[in-house]
Amino acid sequence: MPAAPSPDPDDEETATGLRKVIHIDMDAFFASVEQRDNPALRGKPVAVGGSSARGVVAAASYEARVFGVRSAMPSVRAARLCPDLIFCPPRFEVYKAVSRQIRAIFLHYTPHVEPLSLDEAYLDVTDDLRGIGSAMRIAELIRQRIRAETGLTASAGVSYNKFLAKLASDQNKPDGLCVIRPGEGTSFVARLPVARFHGVGPRGAEKMAALGIVTGADLAGRDLAFLRTHFGSQADYLYRAARGIDLRRIRADRPRKSVGGERTFERDIATGPALREALERIIGIVWERIERSGAKGRTVTLKLKDTDFQTITRARSQVAAVADEAEFAALARALLDSVLPLPQPVRLMGLTLSALEGVAPAVTVNDAGQGTLPF
């Protein structure tokens, strides 16, 4: 359930020098761990998650993805798409242990690591601490060590900002490497379908297509006023993205402010019953993330984005931390009920738990000076 990169100016890079950024993304992480630990699963379609009527796919192997199985998909639908799909109950303690192994590999090369989840992270390697010679070579060494030490594969993207590095890591998956060098970002983005842009989603891509925007080049041809008219608060992000610009810094040791997730629907949802059904799926996914993180929080926030890209948020706070999934679900349902009926169909729904206490850091602002490490 992706979200567009934050436009928070506090996250923007104030230095004019280019950074050297690597984005590492493990390949089908949870499912790959299951296949590694159980040889009988190798080469077979595997989904991590519950197989019950309310179950949700947390991860799918590449063999399952051939059939259209994806994470956050209802398990019932996944089983229809792939009748031979093998469901494995999640083993989060195992995934956390492997994630710690991978994090240790990252920290061998740079202290500037910003984890996004158990299976992906940004690394700033502008300063060549180990004299390796290039950011691309560091990414290659990291991938080699991950394979040797965990038996798993990772894909890497190397570029001069986070947006481009993340696009690059997805370019040659699985087990791939892609480098976007300074001067190449605009042309790289221009060739991409806008559906590849983080945060756009299927419905957003459809809306853009109706406006004649299919590729990054099409998007770059629209001015900011046009984008603000049609895409509201997302306009500034889209304007920069179409030009390969991302001013966010790598931030390590940053206290986590919230835990949550959001989902862009394949089809807009208009009715109360359909929205409530979608909410139940998201409750399960987000509470799973909350349990994994060990978070305790007092505020639940519901986010909805309609077909005109207007955002509605509702939040409810309480004195004590949310005790369990049942209480989290009750608060989420009450928030949805408070906004129904809605004047427009909804393309995106999200939930977050905030006002956190006792949560481990996610990963310091990188204020290192500009280095000379080439790509």
ABEGO torsion letter per residue (X at the ends): XBBBBBABAAABBABABBBBBBBBBBBGAAAAAAAAABAAABGBBBBBEBABAABBBABBBAAAAAAGBBBGBBAAAAAAABAABBBBBBBAAAAAAAAAAAAAAAAAABABBBBABAABBBBBAABBAAGAGBAAAAAAAAAAAAAAAAGBBBBBBBBABAAAAAAAAAAAOBGBBBBBBBGAAAAAAAABBAAABBGAEAAAAAAAAAAGBABAAAAAABBAAAAAAAAEAAAAAAAAAAAGBBABBBBBGBBBABBBBBBBBABBBABAAAAAAAAAAAAAAAAAAAAAAGBBBABBBBBBBBAAGBBBBBBBBBABBBABAAAAAAAAAAAAAAAOBBABBBABBBBBBBGBBGBBBAXXBBABBBBABBX
